[in-house]
Amino acid sequence: MGAPELSLRKAGADDQERLVRLIEAYYAHDHIAFDEPSIRQGLAVLLADESLGRVFLLEVEQQIAGYVVLGFGFDLEFGGRLGTITDLYLEPTFRGAGLGTRALSLVSDECRRLGLGALELQVEQGNAPAQALYRKSGFKALSRIPMSKPL
């Protein structure tokens, strides 16, 4: 028996509470500080303005299996617009069934449909299973490292 059927559903404002709980679970899993007011603010902005990116719910048989946050950026190296997956989270009961690979494929298809020239993602250095999944899906680490500073 193959992997369960996964679908990608664009999230809307009605999904915000469910998403906040999923984001909290993801941040706990990856040991990321969870600042709920900031998350709520950023999520509301992203859900209201499709020019910034998309938030997708991952569904298996009408059950929420996880979510993906895709932000839009611009990079001359890739001919213009590109997508960055900042969050990809599957609930523990949905892991290990090939759904992560399928989710990346669906997001890649959506990026092509939107005319994006590349897809990047972020992954914690210590998350070896996620890195293996991403490599298997065609992602490779570049010699550059991301750097950021809060403003």
C-alpha positions in Angstrom: 0.0 0.0 0.0 1.4 3.4 -1.0 1.4 6.7 0.8 -2.0 8.2 1.7 -3.3 10.8 -0.6 -2.2 14.3 0.3 -3.7 17.6 -0.8 -2.6 21.1 -0.5 -5.3 23.7 0.5 -4.6 27.4 0.5 -5.3 28.6 4.0 -7.5 31.6 4.7 -8.3 33.9 7.6 -10.7 31.2 8.9 -7.8 28.9 9.4 -5.7 31.3 11.6 -6.5 29.6 15.0 -5.7 26.1 13.7 -2.5 27.4 12.1 -1.3 29.1 15.3 -1.6 25.8 17.1 0.3 24.0 14.3 3.0 26.6 14.3 3.3 26.3 18.0 3.8 22.5 17.7 6.3 23.0 14.9 8.3 25.5 16.9 8.4 23.2 19.9 9.5 20.4 17.7 12.4 22.4 16.2 13.2 24.3 19.5 12.3 27.7 18.0 11.1 30.4 20.4 7.3 30.9 20.0 6.2 34.5 20.3 2.5 34.1 19.9 1.7 37.9 19.3 4.4 38.1 16.6 3.2 34.9 15.0 -0.4 36.0 15.0 0.5 39.4 13.5 2.7 38.0 10.8 0.2 35.2 9.9 -2.6 37.7 9.6 -0.6 39.9 7.2 0.4 36.8 5.1 -3.1 35.4 4.9 -4.4 38.9 3.8 -1.8 39.6 1.1 -1.1 37.0 -1.5 1.6 39.1 -3.0 3.8 38.1 0.0 3.3 34.4 -0.2 1.0 31.6 0.7 0.1 29.4 3.7 -1.1 25.9 2.8 -2.7 23.3 5.0 -1.7 19.7 4.2 -4.7 17.4 4.3 -5.1 13.7 4.3 -8.7 12.5 4.0 -10.0 15.8 5.2 -7.8 15.7 8.3 -5.2 18.4 8.8 -1.8 16.7 8.6 0.3 19.8 8.8 1.1 23.1 7.0 3.6 24.9 4.8 4.5 28.6 4.8 5.8 29.8 1.4 7.2 33.4 1.2 7.9 35.2 -2.0 11.2 36.9 -2.6 13.3 38.2 -5.5 16.8 37.1 -6.6 18.6 38.0 -9.8 20.4 34.7 -9.7 17.2 32.9 -10.4 15.7 35.3 -12.9 13.4 37.1 -10.5 10.8 35.9 -8.1 11.4 32.8 -6.0 9.7 31.0 -3.1 11.1 30.2 0.3 9.6 27.5 2.5 10.1 28.8 6.0 7.9 26.3 7.7 7.0 22.7 6.7 5.4 20.7 9.5 3.7 17.4 9.6 1.9 16.2 12.7 3.8 13.2 14.3 1.1 10.7 13.3 1.5 11.6 9.6 5.3 11.3 9.5 7.2 8.5 7.8 4.6 7.8 5.1 6.1 9.8 2.3 3.9 12.8 2.9 6.8 15.2 3.3 8.1 14.3 -0.2 4.6 14.6 -1.6 4.2 18.0 0.1 7.4 19.3 -1.4 6.3 18.1 -4.8 2.9 19.8 -4.5 4.5 23.1 -3.4 7.0 22.9 -6.3 4.2 22.5 -8.7 2.4 25.5 -7.2 5.6 27.6 -7.5 5.9 26.6 -11.2 2.3 27.5 -11.7 3.0 30.9 -10.1 6.0 31.5 -12.4 8.6 31.4 -9.7 12.2 30.7 -10.8 13.4 28.8 -7.8 12.4 27.3 -4.5 14.5 27.6 -1.4 13.9 26.4 2.2 15.2 26.7 5.7 16.1 23.8 7.9 17.6 23.6 11.3 21.3 22.4 11.2 20.6 19.6 13.7 17.5 18.2 11.9 19.1 15.4 10.0 15.8 13.7 9.0 14.5 16.9 7.4 17.8 17.5 5.6 17.6 14.0 4.2 14.1 14.5 3.0 15.0 17.8 1.3 18.1 16.3 -0.4 16.0 13.4 -1.6 13.6 16.0 -3.1 16.4 17.7 -5.0 17.4 20.5 -2.7 21.1 21.1 -2.1 23.0 23.2 0.4 24.7 26.2 -1.0 28.1 27.5 0.1 26.3 30.7 1.4 24.7 30.7 4.8 21.6 32.7 5.7 22.1 35.5 8.2 19.4 37.7 9.7 18.9 40.4 12.3 15.7 41.5 13.9 14.6 45.1 13.0 
